[in-house]
Amino acid sequence: MNAFKPTVTLTEQVARHIENLIVFGQLDSGERIYEASMARQMEVSNGSIREGLLLLEKRHLVNNVPRKGAFVTTLDNYFVRSLYETLELYLTHTGRKLARQWQPEDLRRLEGLYQKMEDCFKKNDLTAFLDLGVEYTQASLAYADNYFILAAIDDLWPSARRCAFVAFKYGGKRVLEDNLAHMRESISAIRDRDEHRLASVLHRYAVQQCQQVCDAASTT
């Protein structure tokens, strides 16, 4: 008997496609998303587009305005600062647990992901670097043990990917180097079970990338 394998719903497929258009800058900050046009491009119904946009509103990528339509969330200083302040709170809380409770396989996974990111840096593979960065952060949540934090972070990931791409796109290799340096420091702090040093690394990273994103957004 074959094991049951749930499929990704059409709504989720639509949402992921539009999400990537936003994350990678093919739909600009504040741009209107026309349901009919998007439905023709994707060869789906207007209703499927509408459902996908509702899902993306929950993920903070879209604002659905009554009688006006759907618009890409504006990437302004307020939005960016709010995102990084919130991520820092959640990741510091879970990072402290990880520093206290990690097992050898956890550290091996983080170090393996870091090595893959270094390889992507050398190859100048920005998209893979970005995806691995998200995977690295998700791996660090192994000890979150908090339903509400995990649910909230799931909805913040798309905006985090979007902001990271903006920073990387306009900051070039310097931003990638900064990310790798913070990861090295965080792994070192986790290895030493030094939760206070880890919290300090996460704070500096959040402040630095927040500023990088704001600087980049102001030039567009």
DARA-V670604 format. One record per pair of residues at least 4 apart in sequence whose C-alpha atoms are under 8 Angstrom apart, sorted by the first residue. I is the first residue (numbers start at 1). GAP is how many residues later the second one is. D is the distance in whole Angstrom. If there is no record, write none. Layout:
i gap d
I GAP D
I GAP D
//
This chain:
i gap d
8 4 6
8 5 7
9 4 6
10 4 6
10 38 7
11 4 6
11 37 6
11 38 7
11 40 6
11 41 5
12 4 6
12 40 7
12 43 8
13 4 6
14 4 6
14 34 7
14 35 7
14 38 6
15 4 6
15 34 8
15 37 4
15 38 7
15 40 7
15 41 6
16 4 6
17 4 6
18 4 6
19 4 6
19 37 7
19 42 7
19 139 7
20 4 6
21 4 6
21 5 5
21 6 6
22 4 6
22 5 5
22 6 7
22 39 7
22 50 7
22 140 7
23 135 7
23 136 7
23 138 6
23 139 4
23 140 8
23 142 7
24 138 7
24 141 7
24 142 8
25 141 8
27 4 6
27 45 7
28 44 7
29 43 5
29 44 6
29 45 5
29 46 6
30 41 6
30 42 5
30 43 6
30 44 5
30 45 8
31 40 5
31 41 5
32 37 7
32 38 6
32 39 4
32 40 6
33 5 7
33 36 7
33 37 5
33 38 6
33 39 7
34 4 6
34 35 7
34 36 7
35 4 6
35 11 6
35 14 6
35 15 7
36 4 6
36 10 6
37 4 6
38 4 6
38 11 7
39 4 6
39 5 5
39 6 6
39 7 5
39 9 8
39 10 6
40 4 7
40 5 8
44 4 6
44 5 7
45 4 7
46 4 6
47 4 6
48 4 6
49 4 6
50 4 6
51 4 6
52 4 6
53 4 6
53 9 7
53 11 8
53 17 7
54 4 7
54 8 8
54 10 7
55 4 7
56 4 6
56 5 6
56 6 6
57 4 6
57 5 5
57 6 6
57 7 7
58 97 7
59 96 4
59 97 6
59 98 8
59 99 7
59 100 7
60 13 7
60 95 7
60 96 7
60 98 8
60 99 7
61 11 6
61 12 5
61 97 7
61 98 6
62 8 6
62 9 6
62 10 5
62 11 5
63 7 6
63 8 5
63 9 6
63 10 6
64 4 8
64 5 6
64 6 4
64 7 6
65 4 5
65 5 6
65 6 8
74 5 8
75 4 6
75 5 7
75 142 7
76 4 6
76 138 7
76 141 7
77 4 6
77 137 6
78 4 6
79 4 6
80 4 6
80 83 8
80 130 6
80 133 7
80 134 7
81 4 6
81 129 6
82 4 6
83 4 6
83 73 8
83 76 8
83 77 8
84 4 6
84 122 6
84 123 7
84 126 6
85 4 6
85 121 7
86 4 6
87 4 6
87 66 8
87 119 8
88 4 6
88 114 7
88 115 6
88 118 6
89 4 6
90 4 6
90 59 7
90 63 8
91 4 6
91 50 8
91 111 8
92 4 6
92 106 8
92 107 6
92 110 7
93 4 7
93 51 8
94 4 6
94 46 8
94 47 6
94 49 6
94 50 5
95 4 6
95 45 7
95 46 7
95 48 8
95 49 8
95 100 7
95 103 7
95 104 7
96 4 6
96 99 5
96 100 8
96 102 7
96 103 7
97 4 6
97 46 6
97 47 7
98 4 5
98 42 7
98 43 8
98 44 7
98 45 6
98 46 8
98 92 7
99 90 8
99 91 5
99 92 7
99 93 8
99 94 5
99 95 6
99 96 5
99 99 8
100 93 6
100 94 8
100 95 7
101 42 8
102 4 6
102 5 7
102 41 8
102 88 8
103 4 7
104 4 6
105 4 6
106 4 6
106 33 8
107 4 6
107 80 8
107 84 7
108 4 6
109 4 6
109 30 8
110 4 6
110 26 6
110 29 7
110 30 7
110 77 7
111 4 6
111 76 7
112 4 6
113 4 6
113 19 7
113 22 8
113 23 6
114 4 6
114 22 7
114 66 8
114 69 7
114 70 8
115 4 6
116 4 6
116 16 8
117 4 6
117 11 8
117 12 5
117 15 6
117 16 7
117 63 8
118 4 6
118 62 7
119 4 6
120 4 6
120 5 5
120 6 7
120 8 7
120 9 6
121 4 6
121 5 7
121 8 7
121 52 8
121 55 7
125 4 6
126 4 6
126 42 8
127 4 6
128 4 6
129 4 6
130 4 6
130 31 7
130 34 7
130 35 7
131 4 6
131 30 8
132 4 6
133 4 6
134 4 6
134 23 8
134 27 7
135 4 6
136 4 6
137 4 7
138 4 7
144 5 8
144 6 7
146 4 6
147 4 6
148 4 6
149 4 6
150 4 6
151 4 7
152 4 6
153 4 6
156 4 6
157 4 6
158 4 6
159 4 6
160 4 6
161 4 6
162 4 6
163 4 6
163 50 6
164 4 6
164 45 8
164 49 7
165 4 6
166 4 6
166 47 6
166 50 7
166 51 7
167 4 6
167 5 8
167 8 7
167 42 7
167 45 6
167 46 5
167 49 6
168 4 5
168 5 7
168 7 6
168 8 7
170 46 6
171 4 5
171 41 7
171 45 7
172 4 7
173 4 6
174 4 6
175 4 6
176 4 6
177 4 6
178 4 6
179 4 6
179 26 8
180 4 6
181 4 6
182 4 6
182 19 7
182 20 8
182 23 7
183 4 6
184 4 6
185 4 6
185 13 8
185 16 7
186 4 6
186 12 6
186 15 6
186 16 8
187 4 6
188 4 6
189 4 6
189 5 5
189 6 7
189 8 6
189 9 5
190 4 6
190 5 7
190 8 7
194 4 6
195 4 6
196 4 6
197 4 6
198 4 6
199 4 6
200 4 6
201 4 6
202 4 6
203 4 6
204 4 6
205 4 6
206 4 6
207 4 6
208 4 6
209 4 6
210 4 6
211 4 6
212 4 6
213 4 6
214 4 6
215 4 7
216 4 7
//
